Each structure stands twice: as structure tokens, then as C-alpha cells.
Amino acid sequence: MSVKQDGHVRTVLTPTLGRGPRVSAADPSSTARKTVEILEALANSSGSLGLNELARHLHSSRSSVVRIISALEKAGLVRRDADTRRLSLTFRLLALGSAALDQLPWYSLCKPHVTSLSKDVGEIGHLAVLDGPDIIYLAKSEPSDPAPLVAHVGGRASAYCTGLGKVLLAAKSRSEFDAHMREFPLVARTSRTITDPVAMEKELELVRRRGYAVDNEENRDGVKCVAAPISDYRGVTLAAISIAVPAMAIKVRDAANRASRDLGSMTPASSTFGKSRHVS
């Protein structure tokens, strides 16, 4: 507000009740946060997003999104389709992500074991770390004829309902686990998801005792997972490795094993391949 005093016009700042400090659109922290939100929205989209669609998703004005998108395009991180004008990420981000992985001193040592495990078992192998309430897949190895599972490198999944996540949560101290549970509630992903905190504590205690975790179709119907921790020389859990298999395959194998036992077999079904003989 401007007032006239001693023949001069002076500007007086008057407080506005009920409002906090206004943040300028050019505020660096606000712009950086919005930039990350835009990149994450594009990363989580099934393919590409339109500008208006992106603005609505972020609850932001179209003009503020346009400014950041222009900067990201110039940096080579976002591309705009010449025909549809829809936005998507570029391969430069893949290069940055690969560089981030290479900077983990233990990554190059662990990744070959994922490949070896996948080849030995004939199922999809994963390597993941804990990031807040989620796990992030760092590596994925597929056999020659993989089952149609969705997880991809860089993707995220809730920790409490995955074998990988359970292993990583089991490595937390009691105080860390309690803080985690207060911040991140257990939400059902399938009918088998553990949503009771007490039941989850018992589940993680079982993980600690036996040294591995099982996802019993708790994150996705039809998919089971077995995971185990990877620790460094100090005994600190850094990551987890897993094998994911279709639940149907396990059910068929178990049924075959039961039938085999009824016939007097003492070996599991997987051990009988190559020993076929004609029975009259």
C-alpha cells in the first residue's frame, strides 16, 4: 500500500491475515521440486503425457509446467512428439541412471549373481534396495522364456508386500521399523496382503529366523517371490536378491510331488527329468 508522508510517496507492507509467505514462481526450491515431480510423472506414465494432462496431474498451472518442460527439452531430458505434441523421457535419463548404479561400489559385484540365479532356476531374478516405503529394482535378469511379469529396472513396489521388501525391512532396528510403520500404512494389494502391523512383525521375525522372505501373492495375484538379503563385510544389509515365479507353476509342481509321493517316489518332481522310462 502506498501512502503520502512528508510530501513523499512511501510503500508500506501490510500483513495479510490467514496467509503464509508467498513463494515466487522463480523460487529455486519450488522449481526444483516441480521439475522432479514432472520427471516422475513422465516416468510413471504408460507412454507419454500431454501438456494439459501433465498440468492437471500435478495440480499446477499450464504456464508453470511449460517453463520447466522447455528447460528439460533444452537439457535433452524430455522430448516432444512432432505430431502429437505429447511428452516423454529421453534416453539421456537412462544414461544418468546407469551412471548412478555404477557409482554403487557393490552393484557390479552383485549383478552377476542375479544373472546366475536366474539362469540356474529358469525364472526371473531381481536385485533391489529400499527407498522409503518402496523397493527400487536395480537389476533384472530373465531366462530364455520368461513368465509375463511386470517389474522393470527403475520401477518401484511397496516394500511390505514383496519378498525383497520384507527382507530389507527385517534388517531395520526396532525403532527404525516402528517409525517406518507409523509413516507408511499397510494397504492391501491383494487378498493375501498382510495389513495388520502385529502380523507383519511376526512375518519379519520369521524372515530373520530362516534368512529369506516369501511373497505369497501379496503384491500381485498369481506371482510368488522368494528373496534373501545381500550384506557387506560389516554385516550391513545393502540390498536383496529374489526369484519371482508364477504361482500356478508352484501349485502344479506341488501337486505333482504329492502324486509322486503317493506312488512311492522319494525325490521331488524337478529331480526326475532325464530319468524317464517306458512303463507297460
C-alpha positions as CSV (number, residue, x, y, z in Angstrom):
1,M,0.0,0.0,0.0
2,S,1.3,3.5,-0.9
3,V,0.9,6.5,1.5
4,K,1.9,10.1,1.2
5,Q,4.1,11.3,4.1
6,D,6.2,14.5,4.3
7,G,5.4,15.1,0.7
8,H,6.9,11.8,-0.4
9,V,5.1,8.6,-1.5
10,R,6.2,5.7,0.6
11,T,5.3,2.0,0.3
12,V,4.0,0.3,3.4
13,L,3.8,-3.5,3.7
14,T,0.6,-4.6,5.4
15,P,0.3,-8.1,6.9
16,T,-2.4,-10.4,5.4
17,L,-4.2,-12.4,8.0
18,G,-4.6,-16.2,7.4
19,R,-1.9,-16.5,4.7
20,G,1.6,-17.8,4.9
21,P,4.5,-16.3,2.9
22,R,4.0,-16.3,-0.8
23,V,6.5,-18.3,-2.8
24,S,7.7,-16.8,-6.0
25,A,7.3,-18.9,-9.2
26,A,11.0,-18.5,-9.6
27,D,11.8,-19.8,-6.2
28,P,14.7,-22.3,-6.8
29,S,13.5,-24.9,-4.3
30,S,9.9,-24.8,-5.7
31,T,11.1,-25.1,-9.3
32,A,13.5,-28.0,-8.4
33,R,10.7,-29.8,-6.6
34,K,8.3,-29.3,-9.5
35,T,10.9,-30.5,-12.0
36,V,11.4,-33.7,-10.1
37,E,7.6,-34.2,-10.0
38,I,7.3,-33.7,-13.8
39,L,10.1,-36.3,-14.4
40,E,8.5,-38.8,-12.0
41,A,5.0,-38.3,-13.6
42,L,6.5,-39.0,-17.1
43,A,8.4,-42.0,-15.7
44,N,5.3,-43.5,-14.2
45,S,3.1,-42.9,-17.3
46,S,2.4,-45.8,-19.6
47,G,3.9,-44.0,-22.6
48,S,3.6,-40.2,-22.9
49,L,1.6,-37.3,-21.5
50,G,0.1,-34.2,-23.0
51,L,0.9,-30.8,-21.5
52,N,-2.6,-30.2,-20.2
53,E,-2.8,-33.8,-18.8
54,L,0.6,-33.3,-17.0
55,A,-0.5,-29.9,-15.5
56,R,-3.8,-31.5,-14.2
57,H,-1.9,-34.4,-12.7
58,L,0.5,-32.1,-10.9
59,H,-2.3,-29.6,-9.9
60,S,-0.2,-26.9,-11.5
61,S,-0.8,-24.1,-13.9
62,R,-0.1,-24.8,-17.5
63,S,2.3,-21.8,-17.7
64,S,4.5,-23.1,-14.9
65,V,4.7,-26.5,-16.4
66,V,5.5,-25.1,-19.8
67,R,8.5,-23.2,-18.4
68,I,10.0,-26.3,-16.8
69,I,9.3,-28.5,-19.8
70,S,11.1,-26.0,-22.1
71,A,14.2,-26.2,-19.8
72,L,14.0,-30.0,-19.8
73,E,13.8,-30.2,-23.5
74,K,16.8,-27.9,-23.9
75,A,18.7,-30.2,-21.5
76,G,17.8,-33.2,-23.6
77,L,15.8,-34.9,-20.8
78,V,12.3,-34.7,-22.3
79,R,11.2,-35.0,-25.9
80,R,8.0,-33.7,-27.5
81,D,6.5,-35.7,-30.4
82,A,6.4,-33.6,-33.5
83,D,2.9,-34.8,-34.5
84,T,1.0,-35.4,-31.2
85,R,3.0,-32.9,-29.1
86,R,2.9,-35.4,-26.3
87,L,5.8,-35.5,-23.9
88,S,8.1,-38.4,-22.9
89,L,11.5,-39.0,-21.3
90,T,14.7,-39.4,-23.4
91,F,17.5,-42.0,-23.2
92,R,19.7,-39.4,-21.6
93,L,18.0,-40.2,-18.3
94,L,18.8,-43.9,-18.8
95,A,22.5,-42.9,-19.1
96,L,22.2,-40.9,-15.9
97,G,20.5,-43.8,-14.1
98,S,23.2,-46.3,-15.3
99,A,25.9,-43.9,-14.1
100,A,24.2,-43.8,-10.7
101,L,24.2,-47.6,-10.5
102,D,27.9,-47.7,-11.5
103,Q,28.7,-45.4,-8.6
104,L,27.4,-48.0,-6.1
105,P,30.6,-49.8,-5.1
106,W,28.8,-53.2,-4.6
107,Y,26.4,-53.1,-7.7
108,S,28.9,-54.6,-10.2
109,L,29.7,-57.4,-7.7
110,C,26.1,-58.3,-7.1
111,K,24.5,-58.1,-10.5
112,P,26.3,-61.2,-11.9
113,H,24.7,-63.3,-9.1
114,V,21.3,-62.2,-10.2
115,T,22.0,-63.4,-13.7
116,S,23.5,-66.7,-12.4
117,L,20.5,-67.3,-10.2
118,S,18.0,-66.6,-12.9
119,K,19.8,-69.0,-15.3
120,D,20.1,-71.8,-12.7
121,V,16.4,-71.6,-11.6
122,G,15.0,-70.7,-15.0
123,E,12.9,-67.8,-13.6
124,I,13.1,-64.0,-13.4
125,G,15.7,-62.7,-10.9
126,H,15.7,-59.2,-9.3
127,L,18.1,-57.0,-7.3
128,A,16.5,-54.2,-5.2
129,V,17.2,-51.7,-2.5
130,L,14.9,-50.0,0.0
131,D,13.9,-46.4,-0.6
132,G,11.4,-45.0,1.9
133,P,8.2,-47.1,1.7
134,D,9.2,-48.8,-1.6
135,I,11.8,-51.0,-3.1
136,I,13.5,-50.0,-6.3
137,Y,14.5,-52.6,-8.8
138,L,18.2,-52.1,-9.7
139,A,18.7,-55.2,-11.9
140,K,16.5,-57.8,-13.6
141,S,17.6,-61.0,-15.3
142,E,15.3,-63.1,-17.4
143,P,15.6,-66.7,-18.7
144,S,15.2,-67.5,-22.3
145,D,11.4,-68.0,-21.9
146,P,10.4,-65.7,-19.0
147,A,6.9,-65.6,-17.4
148,P,5.0,-62.4,-18.2
149,L,5.9,-60.4,-15.0
150,V,5.8,-56.6,-14.9
151,A,8.7,-55.4,-12.7
152,H,11.3,-53.4,-14.6
153,V,14.6,-51.8,-13.7
154,G,14.0,-48.4,-12.1
155,G,10.4,-49.5,-11.1
156,R,9.1,-49.3,-7.6
157,A,6.9,-51.6,-5.5
158,S,5.7,-51.4,-1.9
159,A,8.2,-53.0,0.5
160,Y,5.8,-54.6,2.9
161,C,4.1,-56.8,0.3
162,T,7.1,-58.0,-1.6
163,G,9.7,-60.6,-0.7
164,L,12.5,-58.2,-1.5
165,G,10.9,-55.5,0.7
166,K,10.3,-57.9,3.6
167,V,14.0,-58.8,3.7
168,L,15.0,-55.2,3.7
169,L,12.5,-54.2,6.4
170,A,13.6,-57.2,8.5
171,A,17.1,-55.6,8.6
172,K,15.8,-52.5,10.3
173,S,16.2,-51.9,14.0
174,R,13.1,-52.0,16.1
175,S,13.0,-48.2,16.4
176,E,13.5,-47.8,12.7
177,F,10.8,-50.3,11.9
178,D,8.3,-48.6,14.3
179,A,9.0,-45.3,12.7
180,H,8.5,-46.8,9.3
181,M,5.2,-48.4,10.3
182,R,3.9,-45.1,11.7
183,E,4.7,-43.2,8.5
184,F,3.7,-45.8,5.9
185,P,0.4,-47.7,6.5
186,L,-0.1,-51.3,5.2
187,V,-2.6,-51.2,2.4
188,A,-4.0,-54.4,0.8
189,R,-2.7,-55.0,-2.8
190,T,-4.3,-58.4,-3.0
191,S,-6.5,-60.6,-0.7
192,R,-3.3,-62.1,0.7
193,T,-1.5,-58.9,1.6
194,I,-0.6,-58.6,5.3
195,T,-2.2,-55.4,6.6
196,D,-2.1,-55.9,10.4
197,P,1.1,-54.4,12.0
198,V,1.3,-57.2,14.6
199,A,1.1,-59.9,11.9
200,M,3.8,-58.0,9.9
201,E,6.1,-58.0,12.9
202,K,5.7,-61.8,13.2
203,E,6.3,-62.2,9.5
204,L,9.6,-60.2,9.7
205,E,10.7,-62.2,12.7
206,L,10.2,-65.4,10.6
207,V,12.2,-63.8,7.9
208,R,15.1,-63.1,10.3
209,R,15.0,-66.7,11.6
210,R,15.0,-68.5,8.3
211,G,17.2,-66.0,6.4
212,Y,14.8,-65.4,3.5
213,A,11.3,-63.9,2.8
214,V,8.4,-65.1,0.7
215,D,5.9,-63.0,-1.2
216,N,2.8,-65.3,-1.3
217,E,0.9,-63.4,-4.0
218,E,0.8,-60.4,-1.7
219,N,1.8,-57.8,-4.2
220,R,0.3,-59.3,-7.4
221,D,-2.2,-62.2,-7.9
222,G,-0.6,-65.2,-9.5
223,V,3.0,-64.3,-8.7
224,K,5.1,-65.7,-5.8
225,C,8.6,-64.5,-4.8
226,V,11.5,-65.7,-2.7
227,A,14.1,-63.2,-1.6
228,A,17.2,-63.1,0.6
229,P,19.5,-60.3,1.8
230,I,22.9,-59.2,0.5
231,S,25.2,-57.9,3.2
232,D,28.6,-56.2,3.2
233,Y,31.7,-57.0,5.2
234,R,30.2,-55.3,8.3
235,G,27.1,-57.4,8.1
236,V,25.0,-54.4,7.0
237,T,22.2,-55.3,4.6
238,L,22.7,-53.3,1.4
239,A,20.2,-54.9,-1.0
240,A,18.2,-58.0,-1.7
241,I,18.0,-60.6,-4.4
242,S,14.9,-62.6,-5.5
243,I,13.4,-65.0,-7.9
244,A,9.8,-64.5,-9.0
245,V,7.7,-67.4,-10.3
246,P,4.1,-67.8,-11.4
247,A,2.0,-69.2,-8.6
248,M,0.5,-71.7,-11.0
249,A,3.9,-73.3,-11.6
250,I,4.4,-73.9,-7.9
251,K,0.9,-75.3,-7.5
252,V,1.4,-77.7,-10.4
253,R,4.8,-78.8,-9.1
254,D,3.4,-79.3,-5.6
255,A,0.5,-81.4,-6.9
256,A,3.0,-83.5,-9.0
257,N,5.2,-84.0,-5.9
258,R,2.1,-85.2,-3.8
259,A,1.1,-87.6,-6.6
260,S,4.7,-88.8,-6.8
261,R,4.9,-89.5,-3.1
262,D,1.6,-91.5,-3.3
263,L,3.4,-93.6,-5.9
264,G,6.4,-94.2,-3.6
265,S,8.7,-91.6,-5.1
266,M,11.3,-90.1,-2.6
267,T,12.5,-87.4,-5.0
268,P,10.9,-84.0,-6.0
269,A,9.5,-83.6,-9.5
270,S,12.4,-81.4,-10.6
271,S,14.9,-84.2,-9.9
272,T,13.2,-86.8,-12.1
273,F,13.8,-85.1,-15.5
274,G,16.1,-87.2,-17.7
275,K,15.1,-90.4,-15.9
276,S,12.0,-91.3,-18.0
277,R,11.4,-94.9,-18.9
278,H,8.7,-96.8,-20.7
279,V,6.2,-98.4,-18.3
280,S,3.9,-101.0,-19.6
